[in-house]
């Protein structure tokens, strides 16, 4: 299982890395729309929606309409940050009733929650690919390092559960290891920005920690949806990983926080 997970992860990393640097913004936008369709189907199924493909199509129409407004990156970053902060505050008290079919208002609300959960990160991913492709690869590496380190640390040292009601497998030890991995990757990526010295390294560590913390919020948010649906994975698209949402959950919250951090540090104009 771990070997399959590693192989799938490497293939995904190489494929996405090639797309980031080798294709035009138009081609990358089409790729992101495809991701949105697949992720939207998975999210809608977790929400209990009986016609997930129609819900996913609605996601795409909203995405195209929103992007056509040419809203600036700080708007998308702020929207994503505020949404995931609110989601994180609600999670500890949100009701969980696994395997129970929710009523229509609940299904509709949970399905619509997929739009602010996914759209800001996808819009920012496209903006980064067009303007600062190396930065997009940087945030992917920050989140990936956090996921890997959290998994390994939690597997080896995990004793104290982080959120047993939502995700019993996550531990405080795994969280600490994951944040350390994200901070280290944030520091290593600072060679791409001007300046030098300890201040730049500290800023990179801060950026990694910020993106890593929000990545955990995204992970727990998707775990909440899976817990409500009574399933282990969001799908079966990726061998060893589960569904597409199981790979995009941390990035969906980490990318807006990362871009917001870039603006705060003055590393993005």
Helices and strands as residue ranges (DSSP letters): H 2-22, H 25-46, H 52-68, H 73-91, H 104-131, H 133-157, E 161-163, E 167-171, H 172-188, G 189-192, H 197-229, H 245-265
